[in-house]
Amino acid sequence: MSKSICASCGQHIEFPAELAGKQVACPNCGAKTLLEGPPAPTIRIPKQKDPAERETGSSPAAPLANRIIDNIEKVIVGKREEIMLTLVALLAEGHVLLEDVPGVAKTMLARALARSLGCTFKRIQCTPDLLPNDITGSSIFNPKTADFEFRPGPLFAQIVLADEINRATPRAQSALLEAMAEQKITADGVNYDLPPPFFLIATQNPIDHEGTFPLPEAQLDRFLVRLSLGYPQQESEIAMLQRLQLRHPIDDLEAVAAAPEVLECQRAVRTVHADEKVSRYIVQLIQATRDHPDLSLGGSPRASMALLHAAQSFAAVNGFDFVMPDDVKHMFAHVLGHRLILRPESRLRKKTVVRVLDEVLNAVPVPQVPAHAATR
């Protein structure tokens, strides 16, 4: 016999098991009630163990990055993630494109980074009348020696800020291409090596397009990542105002690292291990952008290399000596966002590059990589 409870009077009803699920009259009050069968047996599912976490490695990049980030945060409040991504690009030997509205500390980030590293810093204010020689340098006649002497331009600094780069003409913008790709320049037929570590931070305003010259795809492809600082949170902005009451914090900012340390960390980043499954995952992601119906231009082989180096640097900055797929996913939008071109019909359908990148990440299966350093 099975038991049920009358929905009307609340009394227990005993009935044969074959009547379970049928309506019968309650013997106590006569009301129709649905007989419920015995509860299904409870299945106990054993609790799964938490997935193994990566063990931190011995890379020098993590302690250096933490020192620099903490130092820059004395000037720029509430933007730790963006500062960290800038360091990721620096240690991956890439360059950064900061695209945001005026007044959100793009220039201040470059200055604070240069002061924190103790590196030489030059700023190029891009305008339509800027010439390539104004960037690379030019030869000037010296009457004492009766010979021409080369005077280096601002591009010979270790950290260079190209402010409002899209206001420079394509001819002036082209002066940066060789430096970004090969860390050298050619002037008057002579090759000059730039002082390492060479790091270019370019800014542009995405709102005001009057009198600007959009960067060609070949130059956009040479930026490792594109970042946006955005407006600060309310509490962060209040803290910023409190710090600025007497003087600007950058005036008292001291170096916490040196150029040789940065070069050592850049070499260490290249030794961060990337399993064959991770490399295959990167190529599949890039291939998916090339085959996506909403894109007229997908990622190039340079994008594949950039994504690998960015993932290596991201893992090293976080204290790990091998790359996981999550590192690739974290850097995917920052590395690919400025390299892709939407089809015109996709723009009319309100598609965005961000949405396409999300679709690609969801479509490509993530490989299972063990959470321990693989055998090299």
ZASE-748097 format. One line per field, with one value per residue (C-alpha): residue in one letter; residue number from 1; y, z, x. Coordinates in nm, 4 decimals, padded with zeros to 6 digits. Each point is the difference from the previous one (the first is absolute). Layout:
code = A,...
pos = NUM,...
py = Y,...
pz = Z,...
px = X,...
//
This chain:
code = M,S,K,S,I,C,A,S,C,G,Q,H,I,E,F,P,A,E,L,A,G,K,Q,V,A,C,P,N,C,G,A,K,T,L,L,E,G,P,P,A,P,T,I,R,I,P,K,Q,K,D,P,A,E,R,E,T,G,S,S,P,A,A,P,L,A,N,R,I,I,D,N,I,E,K,V,I,V,G,K,R,E,E,I,M,L,T,L,V,A,L,L,A,E,G,H,V,L,L,E,D,V,P,G,V,A,K,T,M,L,A,R,A,L,A,R,S,L,G,C,T,F,K,R,I,Q,C,T,P,D,L,L,P,N,D,I,T,G,S,S,I,F,N,P,K,T,A,D,F,E,F,R,P,G,P,L,F,A,Q,I,V,L,A,D,E,I,N,R,A,T,P,R,A,Q,S,A,L,L,E,A,M,A,E,Q,K,I,T,A,D,G,V,N,Y,D,L,P,P,P,F,F,L,I,A,T,Q,N,P,I,D,H,E,G,T,F,P,L,P,E,A,Q,L,D,R,F,L,V,R,L,S,L,G,Y,P,Q,Q,E,S,E,I,A,M,L,Q,R,L,Q,L,R,H,P,I,D,D,L,E,A,V,A,A,A,P,E,V,L,E,C,Q,R,A,V,R,T,V,H,A,D,E,K,V,S,R,Y,I,V,Q,L,I,Q,A,T,R,D,H,P,D,L,S,L,G,G,S,P,R,A,S,M,A,L,L,H,A,A,Q,S,F,A,A,V,N,G,F,D,F,V,M,P,D,D,V,K,H,M,F,A,H,V,L,G,H,R,L,I,L,R,P,E,S,R,L,R,K,K,T,V,V,R,V,L,D,E,V,L,N,A,V,P,V,P,Q,V,P,A,H,A,A,T,R
pos = 1,2,3,4,5,6,7,8,9,10,11,12,13,14,15,16,17,18,19,20,21,22,23,24,25,26,27,28,29,30,31,32,33,34,35,36,37,38,39,40,41,42,43,44,45,46,47,48,49,50,51,52,53,54,55,56,57,58,59,60,61,62,63,64,65,66,67,68,69,70,71,72,73,74,75,76,77,78,79,80,81,82,83,84,85,86,87,88,89,90,91,92,93,94,95,96,97,98,99,100,101,102,103,104,105,106,107,108,109,110,111,112,113,114,115,116,117,118,119,120,121,122,123,124,125,126,127,128,129,130,131,132,133,134,135,136,137,138,139,140,141,142,143,144,145,146,147,148,149,150,151,152,153,154,155,156,157,158,159,160,161,162,163,164,165,166,167,168,169,170,171,172,173,174,175,176,177,178,179,180,181,182,183,184,185,186,187,188,189,190,191,192,193,194,195,196,197,198,199,200,201,202,203,204,205,206,207,208,209,210,211,212,213,214,215,216,217,218,219,220,221,222,223,224,225,226,227,228,229,230,231,232,233,234,235,236,237,238,239,240,241,242,243,244,245,246,247,248,249,250,251,252,253,254,255,256,257,258,259,260,261,262,263,264,265,266,267,268,269,270,271,272,273,274,275,276,277,278,279,280,281,282,283,284,285,286,287,288,289,290,291,292,293,294,295,296,297,298,299,300,301,302,303,304,305,306,307,308,309,310,311,312,313,314,315,316,317,318,319,320,321,322,323,324,325,326,327,328,329,330,331,332,333,334,335,336,337,338,339,340,341,342,343,344,345,346,347,348,349,350,351,352,353,354,355,356,357,358,359,360,361,362,363,364,365,366,367,368,369,370,371,372,373,374,375,376
py = 00.0000,00.3567,00.3209,00.3391,00.3165,00.1372,00.3519,00.0964,-00.1349,-00.0801,-00.3528,-00.2924,-00.2413,-00.3536,-00.1564,-00.2819,00.0915,-00.0584,00.2984,00.2476,00.2981,-00.0405,00.2134,-00.1675,00.1159,00.0623,-00.2481,00.2749,00.3034,-00.1406,00.2596,-00.1027,-00.0186,-00.1085,-00.2940,00.0596,-00.2949,-00.0567,00.2482,-00.1018,-00.1316,00.2681,-00.0324,00.1276,00.1478,00.0069,00.3482,00.0597,00.1202,00.3521,00.0159,00.0255,00.3507,00.1049,00.0225,00.3264,-00.0049,00.1805,00.2599,00.3447,00.1655,-00.0285,00.1822,00.2681,00.0501,00.0273,00.2644,00.2042,-00.0293,00.1034,00.2978,00.1144,-00.0313,00.2873,00.2159,-00.1857,-00.1281,-00.2937,-00.1194,-00.2953,-00.2298,00.2515,00.0707,-00.3730,-00.0476,00.2832,-00.1819,-00.3218,00.1749,00.1445,-00.3352,-00.1676,00.2557,00.1457,00.3413,00.1418,00.2011,00.1920,00.0974,00.2117,00.3414,00.2901,00.0412,-00.3603,-00.0131,-00.1540,00.2319,-00.0284,-00.3782,00.0277,00.2549,-00.2022,-00.3156,00.1751,00.1441,-00.3376,-00.1706,00.2732,00.0010,00.2934,00.1435,00.2173,00.1259,00.0584,00.2291,-00.1057,00.2769,00.0197,00.1976,-00.2580,-00.1340,-00.3374,00.1757,00.1569,-00.3532,-00.1870,00.2858,00.1773,00.0883,00.3561,00.1684,00.0800,00.2942,-00.0853,-00.3433,00.0849,-00.3170,-00.1107,-00.1395,-00.2114,00.1371,-00.2767,00.0682,-00.0902,-00.3551,-00.0783,-00.0061,-00.3299,00.0824,00.2150,00.1504,00.0801,00.2182,00.0150,-00.2093,00.0181,00.3774,-00.0593,-00.0466,-00.3478,00.1127,00.0846,-00.3146,-00.2106,00.1184,-00.2190,-00.3250,-00.1076,00.0929,-00.1994,-00.3093,-00.0134,00.2445,00.1984,00.2908,00.1027,00.3629,00.1348,-00.3561,-00.0977,-00.2550,00.0958,-00.2437,00.1303,-00.0317,-00.3017,-00.0446,00.1955,00.0411,00.2138,00.1140,00.1677,00.1734,00.0980,00.1512,-00.2210,00.2819,00.2933,-00.1032,00.3453,00.0617,-00.3496,-00.2706,-00.3508,-00.2427,-00.2469,-00.3681,-00.0695,00.2387,-00.1154,-00.3541,00.1055,00.0928,-00.3000,00.1098,00.2731,00.1228,00.2425,00.1529,00.1236,00.2279,-00.0759,-00.1253,00.2623,-00.0933,-00.0150,00.3463,00.1386,-00.1535,00.1558,00.3470,-00.0399,-00.0847,00.2973,00.2667,00.1129,-00.1317,-00.2698,-00.3394,-00.0604,00.2731,-00.2221,-00.3305,-00.1876,-00.2837,-00.3488,-00.1880,00.0477,-00.0746,-00.3075,-00.1560,00.0549,-00.1617,-00.2990,-00.0399,00.0257,-00.2880,-00.1951,00.0494,-00.1705,-00.3088,-00.0400,-00.3400,-00.0283,-00.3536,-00.1188,-00.0082,00.3683,00.0880,-00.1994,00.1790,00.3384,-00.0957,-00.1306,00.3292,00.2037,-00.2298,00.0439,00.3774,-00.0515,-00.2221,00.2039,00.1206,00.3433,00.0834,00.1170,-00.0149,-00.2534,-00.0418,-00.0280,-00.2297,00.3031,-00.0046,-00.3646,00.0858,00.3059,-00.2063,-00.2615,00.2606,00.1892,-00.3210,-00.0849,00.3457,-00.0116,-00.3349,00.1291,00.3208,-00.2116,-00.2173,-00.3107,-00.1614,-00.1636,00.1111,-00.1218,00.0505,00.2483,00.2271,-00.0085,00.0749,00.2928,00.1672,-00.0948,00.3127,00.2376,-00.1488,-00.0579,00.2868,00.2503,-00.2462,-00.1089,00.1737,-00.0500,-00.0373,00.3052,-00.2069,-00.1290,00.3570,00.0746,-00.2934,00.1641,-00.2694,00.1007,-00.1399,-00.0740,-00.2140,-00.1840,-00.0745,-00.1412,-00.2232,-00.1254,-00.0787,-00.1899,-00.1931,-00.1251,-00.2885,00.0635,-00.2639,-00.1856,00.0960,-00.1473,00.2593,-00.0696,00.0902,-00.2277,-00.1847,00.2114
pz = 00.0000,-00.0743,00.1781,-00.1248,00.1531,-00.0870,-00.1443,00.1614,00.3577,00.0409,00.1224,-00.1000,-00.2567,-00.0395,-00.3467,-00.2151,-00.1983,-00.3342,00.0708,00.0157,-00.2288,-00.0141,00.1495,00.2670,00.2597,00.3431,00.2509,00.2645,-00.1745,-00.3382,-00.1979,-00.3171,00.0530,-00.2096,00.1498,00.0033,-00.0213,00.2258,-00.0492,-00.2415,00.1631,00.0652,-00.2114,00.1738,-00.2417,00.1462,00.0237,-00.2635,00.1018,-00.0943,-00.3120,00.0701,-00.0009,-00.1671,00.2160,-00.0192,-00.1766,00.0518,-00.2757,00.0958,-00.1901,00.2787,00.2786,-00.2448,-00.1304,00.3501,00.0978,-00.3121,00.0286,00.3653,-00.0870,-00.2928,00.2159,00.2083,-00.3020,-00.1819,00.2294,-00.0666,-00.3287,00.1145,-00.2786,-00.2728,00.1551,00.0174,-00.3662,-00.0958,00.1790,-00.1748,-00.3339,00.1147,00.1183,-00.3199,-00.1979,-00.1561,-00.0159,00.1317,-00.1653,00.2593,-00.1520,00.2254,00.0531,00.1186,00.3671,00.1230,00.0736,-00.3221,-00.0065,00.3755,-00.0270,-00.2428,00.2188,00.3182,-00.1713,-00.1227,00.3459,00.1674,-00.2309,00.0079,-00.3809,-00.2369,-00.1101,-00.2958,-00.1123,-00.3618,-00.0349,-00.3336,-00.2228,-00.3743,-00.0640,00.1707,-00.2301,00.0171,00.0781,00.3033,00.1354,-00.1101,-00.0013,-00.2736,-00.1102,00.0741,-00.1490,00.2543,-00.1212,00.2426,-00.1497,-00.3456,00.0160,00.0610,00.3435,00.0799,00.2767,00.1419,00.0231,00.2836,-00.1346,00.1542,00.3525,00.1731,00.0657,-00.2641,00.0167,-00.3355,00.1194,-00.2306,-00.2613,-00.2407,-00.0382,-00.1752,-00.3771,-00.1445,-00.0983,00.3609,00.1305,-00.2311,00.1860,00.2913,-00.1964,-00.0197,00.3630,00.1207,-00.2022,00.0174,00.2769,-00.2387,-00.2388,-00.3294,-00.0462,-00.2926,-00.1069,00.3358,00.2407,00.3667,00.2771,00.2612,00.3693,00.1640,00.1393,-00.2712,00.0821,-00.1901,00.1536,-00.2525,00.0883,-00.2084,00.0608,-00.1324,00.0177,-00.1960,-00.3580,-00.1578,-00.1430,00.0778,-00.2107,00.1016,00.0589,-00.2876,00.0734,-00.0417,00.2841,00.2231,-00.0409,00.1550,00.3316,00.2294,00.1955,-00.0066,00.3365,00.1324,00.3458,00.0340,00.2659,00.3610,00.2606,00.2335,00.3006,-00.2145,-00.1397,00.3499,00.1099,-00.3046,00.0927,00.3548,-00.1241,-00.2390,00.2584,00.0639,-00.2944,-00.2625,00.1315,-00.3106,00.1125,00.2900,-00.1872,00.0214,-00.2077,00.1383,-00.2845,-00.2654,-00.3688,00.0534,00.2190,-00.2729,-00.2587,00.2308,00.0424,-00.3747,-00.0496,00.2779,-00.1637,-00.3183,00.2047,00.1379,-00.1274,-00.2398,-00.0568,-00.3539,00.0921,00.0913,-00.3282,-00.1888,00.1954,-00.0985,-00.3680,00.0116,00.1511,-00.2668,-00.2752,00.1325,-00.0456,-00.3610,-00.0707,00.1930,-00.2292,00.1652,-00.0561,-00.3200,00.1608,00.2616,00.2037,-00.1774,00.0922,00.1820,00.2095,00.0896,00.1155,00.1870,00.1821,00.1011,00.1272,00.1829,00.1677,00.1001,00.1487,00.1781,00.1583,00.1035,00.1521,00.2071,00.1219,-00.2210,-00.2250,-00.2496,-00.1980,00.0546,-00.2395,00.2489,-00.0585,-00.3724,00.0558,00.2310,-00.2606,-00.3075,-00.0240,00.0835,-00.2697,-00.2736,00.0550,-00.2205,-00.2685,-00.1304,-00.2537,-00.0010,-00.3229,-00.0847,00.0118,00.3448,00.1267,-00.1260,00.2063,00.3067,00.0260,00.1879,00.0084,00.3719,-00.0707,-00.2802,00.2284,00.2611,-00.2662,-00.1030,00.3596,00.0518,-00.3268,00.0314,00.2489,00.2856,00.0287,00.3241,00.1196,00.3338,00.2726,00.0504,-00.1925,-00.3012,-00.0816,-00.2304
px = 00.0000,00.1060,-00.0924,-00.1126,-00.1500,-00.3445,00.0302,-00.3339,00.0027,00.3690,-00.0617,00.2195,-00.1412,00.1236,-00.0411,00.1388,00.3102,-00.1784,-00.2338,00.2905,-00.0543,-00.3809,-00.2801,-00.2168,-00.2514,00.1514,-00.1522,-00.0004,-00.1559,-00.1047,00.1944,00.1760,00.3759,00.2963,00.1847,00.3759,00.2331,00.2990,00.2807,00.2711,00.3124,00.2582,00.3141,00.3080,00.2521,00.3478,00.1444,00.2619,00.3360,00.0948,00.2148,00.3680,00.1360,00.3197,00.3023,00.1856,00.3328,00.3273,-00.0350,00.1349,-00.2864,-00.2602,00.1894,00.1157,-00.3530,-00.1451,00.2549,-00.0701,-00.3788,00.0029,00.2187,-00.2167,-00.3122,00.1340,-00.0836,-00.2803,-00.2744,-00.2320,00.1541,00.2107,-00.1207,00.0876,00.3409,00.0684,-00.0940,00.2348,00.2811,-00.1011,00.0551,00.3333,00.1358,-00.1244,00.2066,-00.3133,-00.1623,-00.3273,-00.2748,-00.2046,-00.3333,-00.2157,-00.1543,00.2191,00.0806,00.0026,00.3777,00.1323,00.3010,00.0422,00.0224,00.2912,00.1796,-00.0526,00.1260,00.3153,00.0711,-00.0606,00.2496,00.2612,-00.0018,00.0397,-00.3339,-00.0973,-00.3369,-00.1007,-00.3001,-00.1436,-00.1372,-00.0737,00.3217,00.2222,00.2753,00.1776,00.3291,-00.1647,-00.0440,00.3114,00.2517,00.1926,00.3496,00.1146,00.3068,00.2689,00.2104,00.2817,00.0583,-00.1373,-00.2040,-00.3581,-00.0799,-00.3026,-00.2201,-00.2217,-00.3716,-00.2385,-00.0304,00.3394,-00.1454,-00.0733,-00.3658,-00.1686,-00.3472,-00.1609,-00.2848,-00.3056,00.1754,-00.2925,00.0501,00.3336,00.0022,00.0599,00.3494,00.0841,-00.1706,00.2150,00.3110,-00.1092,-00.0433,00.3633,00.0625,-00.3015,00.0855,00.3804,00.1004,00.2148,-00.0403,00.1559,00.0978,00.2042,00.0727,00.1501,-00.1527,-00.0163,-00.0916,-00.2416,00.0914,-00.1635,-00.2532,-00.1822,-00.3693,-00.2499,-00.3273,-00.2296,-00.3256,-00.2966,-00.3426,-00.2829,-00.2563,00.1395,00.0890,00.0229,00.3449,00.1256,00.1612,-00.1132,00.2852,00.0464,-00.0499,00.3730,00.0787,-00.2854,00.1307,00.3309,-00.1602,-00.0024,-00.3086,-00.2607,-00.1245,-00.2571,00.0367,-00.3579,-00.1405,00.0959,-00.2433,-00.1464,00.2132,00.3135,-00.0677,-00.0533,00.3321,00.1655,-00.1281,00.1272,00.3486,00.0081,-00.0830,00.3578,00.2045,-00.0034,00.1187,00.2104,00.2385,00.1078,-00.0078,00.3298,00.1393,-00.0586,00.1714,00.2651,00.0352,00.2232,-00.2713,-00.2569,00.2267,00.0538,-00.3762,-00.0558,00.2420,-00.1730,-00.3417,00.1204,00.0925,-00.3547,-00.1104,-00.2935,-00.1259,-00.0745,-00.3700,00.0148,00.1694,-00.2614,-00.2754,00.1449,00.0138,-00.3582,-00.1186,00.1780,-00.1279,-00.3539,00.0302,00.1085,-00.3003,-00.2585,-00.2830,-00.0159,00.3675,00.1637,00.3451,00.1028,00.3145,00.3358,00.2919,00.1418,-00.3181,00.0681,00.3513,-00.1274,-00.2625,00.2581,00.2489,-00.2741,-00.1190,00.3576,00.0472,-00.3368,00.0907,00.3439,-00.1378,-00.2374,00.2874,-00.0320,00.2576,-00.2384,-00.3040,-00.3556,-00.2944,-00.1491,00.3009,-00.0718,-00.3688,00.0819,00.2223,-00.2060,-00.2185,00.2875,00.2235,-00.2601,-00.2444,00.1850,00.1104,-00.3412,-00.2263,-00.3758,-00.1924,-00.2175,-00.3192,00.0968,00.0380,-00.3506,-00.1233,00.1625,00.2646,00.3169,00.3514,-00.0410,-00.3059,00.1786,00.2949,-00.2384,-00.1550,00.3428,00.0982,-00.3259,00.0324,00.3583,00.0368,00.2408,00.2739,00.0568,00.3465,00.1181,00.0403,00.3669,00.3074,00.0240,00.3189,00.2040
//
